[in-house]
């Protein structure tokens, strides 16, 4: 687990791995995203950051959420790190941090620099699918049983679907 030593880390709450159920953020409005800008890990290229930008555009196209990138991890609600320690069967992990009111306070995403050996598209599209899937978790989405959804536990698609966006809208604009 990554800790950052800031005041919000000291607040009571719970850390959990994303995917089990939906969560809403503790604050409304724009979410701040920090992306590790570079990495010396094998397989990393500047294209990785471009794929994050593409995934953010896909998730925000419905207008349910707004995401801006920030320059420092301490400023961010969501932090994305590159890793070489994830197994090929699980090339992305999102850790959610929630408060006592069961609302998200932070999310840390870890993405393998090497694309998973999945046969759902080119290595570039597989890496994009992993990034977009984990961003979906950071936005509060759980796994989806539909094989047409990017949020399926083992995605068979490489794009954020209208179904994924509808689920995000329901969470963000919910009761």
Secondary structure, 3 states (H helix, E strand, C coil): CCCCCCHHHHCCCEEEECCCCCCCECCCCCEEEEECCCCCCCCCCCHHHHHHHHHHHHHHCCCCCCEEECCCHHHCCEEEEEECCCCHHHCEEEEEEECCCCCEEEEEEEEECCCCCCCCCCHHHHHHHHHHHHHHHHCCCCCCCCCCCCCCCCCCCCCCCHHHHHHHHHHHCCC
